[in-house]
Every structure is written in C-alpha cells, then in structure tokens.
Amino acid sequence: MTTRCVVLPRGINVGRRNRVPMADLRPKPAEAGYADPVTILQSGNIIVTAEITADQPDQPDRPGRPSTAAVAVSVQQLLADEFDVHVPCAARAAAEIEAILERNPLGHVADDGSRYLVNFLSEEPSPDAVRELVDADHSPEVVHIEGTEAYVWAPDGIKALRLSYSHLERHLDVTATARNWNTLERIAAKL
C-alpha cells in the first residue's frame, strides 16, 4: 500500500554542522524511488509517498501498523551518501502526524506553538522509565508520553529547556528528534 510519510532528520541545518541545502535535497528522495517528495522549512523535514507493507510493524506489540522505519533508514542513508551528514531520522505516516495534532494532550496548558514540542521516539520506552520521568518534578515544564511520542511544554522557551531530546534519550533509552507544534502544523498542511 502507498502511504504518505513524514521523515524527520535530527539536527539538519542547525548551527554550522550538518548543512544540507534544501534545493539539493529536494530531488534526492525521488531519485531513491519515493514519489511526490516535498521538503518543509530548512530543517530537512521531508514528505514522501512510499510503498509500505503492513506486515512490517514498527513495533511487535502493534501488529498491522504500517512500517515507516524502513523509510527513515533509507533517508538516513541517503543523507549520509549524498551529503556526508550522519544523523538519526524518525518517520511517521501522515495519519500518525494528523492523529498527534488531533490528540494534543498538552493543549490545555500549551499556549505557544513555538514552545510546545513533540519528540519522536525510535521505539516505545519501557513503562517503568516513562513512569519515573513523568512522576519527576520538571516545573515549570510539563511532559506527557504516549506511545512513541513525548510531548513537552516549555513555558520558559526552548533555550531554557531541561526536557530536551537528549535528556529524554538518556532517561528513556531511545533515540529522539523534536519538532515544535507550529512546525507540525506546517507539515500537516503539506500532507
């Protein structure tokens, strides 16, 4: 089945490292066999149409969930081969991005989309690790973890953020990349 997928590389065009010109990146997914590639913003967000099989679940406890892991790995390799940029990538089906925006679990406190982050985790963390992280006091920041996404409200701004993706990686033993709410809305508008 063909599925619209969003690929989220971590740390592209942030500072001086991992520079990837979007004009150069834009045609590469099509050359790799993906249909209708679109890049969004300068951070390397890519939307592609990919052939996904439901018998390759991202998570063994969720059979039938379309696998986007292969798309993430493929784009990760493309970035390494074409641009010598070695960063982890997360990928989600378009329907998953839309569901994240619909759920909006911190919408009752998050009133600024630039300070409201969704961290895309490489796998679902252990329930014990989630409980330990969520039960800790991170005031004024708020965290909510649901499946393979960790939502973080950072009222003091991203520069003051303590619940960064690297903090989540250490405590949850996963790989993560984050996008703010405004960026996710821009991505969803292109789906």
C-alpha positions in Angstrom: 0.0 0.0 0.0 1.3 3.5 -0.7 1.5 5.8 2.3 2.4 9.4 2.7 5.3 9.5 5.1 7.0 12.3 7.0 10.7 11.9 7.6 12.2 13.9 10.4 16.0 14.1 10.5 17.6 15.3 13.7 19.8 18.4 13.6 19.9 19.3 10.0 20.9 22.9 9.3 21.1 23.8 12.9 24.2 25.9 13.5 27.2 25.2 11.3 27.0 21.4 11.4 25.1 19.0 9.2 24.4 21.5 6.4 22.1 20.2 3.7 20.9 22.7 1.1 17.1 22.1 0.6 17.4 22.7 -3.1 19.9 19.9 -3.4 18.0 17.6 -1.1 14.6 18.1 -2.8 15.2 15.8 -5.8 17.1 13.1 -3.9 14.1 11.2 -2.5 12.6 10.9 -6.0 16.0 9.6 -7.3 15.8 7.0 -4.5 12.4 5.8 -5.6 10.0 7.8 -3.5 7.1 9.6 -5.1 6.0 13.3 -4.7 8.8 14.4 -2.4 8.4 17.7 -0.6 10.8 19.5 1.8 9.5 21.7 4.5 11.5 24.5 6.2 15.3 24.4 6.4 15.5 21.6 9.0 15.3 18.8 6.4 11.7 17.7 7.0 10.7 15.5 4.1 7.4 14.2 3.0 7.4 11.3 0.5 4.9 8.7 -0.8 6.3 5.3 -0.1 5.3 1.7 -0.6 4.7 0.4 2.9 3.7 -3.1 3.9 1.6 -3.7 6.9 3.4 -6.9 7.7 6.5 -5.0 8.8 5.2 -3.4 12.1 7.4 -0.8 13.7 6.6 -2.3 17.0 5.9 -6.0 17.6 3.1 -5.3 20.0 1.2 -3.3 17.4 0.8 -5.8 14.5 -0.6 -4.3 11.3 0.7 -0.8 12.0 2.4 0.3 8.7 6.1 0.4 9.0 7.8 3.7 8.4 11.1 2.5 9.9 12.4 1.4 6.5 11.7 4.9 5.1 13.6 6.5 8.0 16.6 4.2 7.5 16.6 4.8 3.7 16.6 8.6 4.1 19.2 8.4 6.8 21.4 6.5 4.4 20.6 9.0 1.6 21.7 11.9 3.8 25.0 10.1 4.6 25.7 9.1 1.0 24.7 12.3 -0.7 25.7 15.0 1.9 28.0 13.2 4.3 25.5 14.0 7.0 25.1 11.3 9.6 22.0 11.9 11.7 19.2 9.7 13.0 15.9 10.0 11.3 12.4 9.3 12.5 9.5 8.7 10.2 5.7 8.7 10.7 2.8 8.0 8.4 0.7 11.1 7.5 -2.2 9.7 9.5 0.0 9.5 12.6 1.0 13.1 12.3 -2.6 14.1 11.9 -3.5 12.0 15.0 -0.8 13.7 17.1 -2.2 17.1 16.2 -5.8 15.9 17.0 -4.8 14.4 20.4 -3.0 17.5 21.5 -2.5 16.1 25.1 -1.0 19.3 26.5 -3.3 21.7 24.6 -4.9 22.7 27.9 -1.5 24.3 29.1 0.5 24.9 25.9 -0.5 28.3 24.5 2.5 29.0 22.3 3.3 26.6 19.5 6.9 27.5 19.4 7.4 26.3 23.0 5.3 23.1 22.6 7.4 20.2 21.4 6.7 16.7 20.1 9.6 14.4 20.5 9.5 11.4 18.1 11.0 8.4 19.8 12.6 5.5 17.9 10.6 3.0 20.0 8.1 2.9 22.8 10.0 3.3 26.0 9.6 0.9 29.0 6.6 1.7 31.2 8.9 2.0 34.2 11.1 4.6 32.5 8.0 6.6 31.4 6.5 6.5 34.9 9.8 7.6 36.5 10.2 10.5 34.1 6.6 11.7 34.2 6.4 11.4 38.0 9.5 13.6 38.5 9.1 17.4 39.0 10.2 19.3 35.9 8.4 22.5 36.8 7.6 24.7 35.0 8.0 22.2 32.1 5.3 19.6 31.6 5.8 16.2 29.9 3.3 13.7 28.6 4.4 10.4 26.9 2.1 8.4 24.7 3.4 5.5 22.7 6.4 6.7 20.6 5.8 10.4 21.2 6.9 12.6 24.1 5.1 15.9 24.3 6.9 18.7 26.2 5.5 22.1 27.2 8.4 24.6 27.8 6.8 27.8 29.0 10.3 29.4 29.6 11.3 28.8 26.0 13.4 26.3 24.1 16.7 27.8 25.2 15.9 27.1 28.8 14.6 23.6 28.1 15.6 20.9 30.5 13.4 18.2 29.0 15.4 18.2 25.7 15.5 15.3 23.3 19.0 14.3 24.7 17.5 14.3 28.3 14.7 12.1 27.1 17.1 9.8 25.2 19.2 9.2 28.4 16.2 8.6 30.6 14.1 6.5 28.2 16.9 4.7 26.4 15.6 5.7 22.9 16.7 7.9 20.0 14.6 11.1 19.7 14.1 14.1 17.5 11.8 17.0 18.2 9.6 19.4 16.3 7.6 22.3 17.7 3.8 22.4 17.3 4.0 25.2 14.7 6.3 23.1 12.5 4.0 20.1 12.8 1.0 22.2 11.7 3.1 23.3 8.7 4.0 19.7 7.9 0.3 18.6 8.2 -0.7 21.4 5.8 1.5 19.8 3.1 0.3 16.3 3.6 
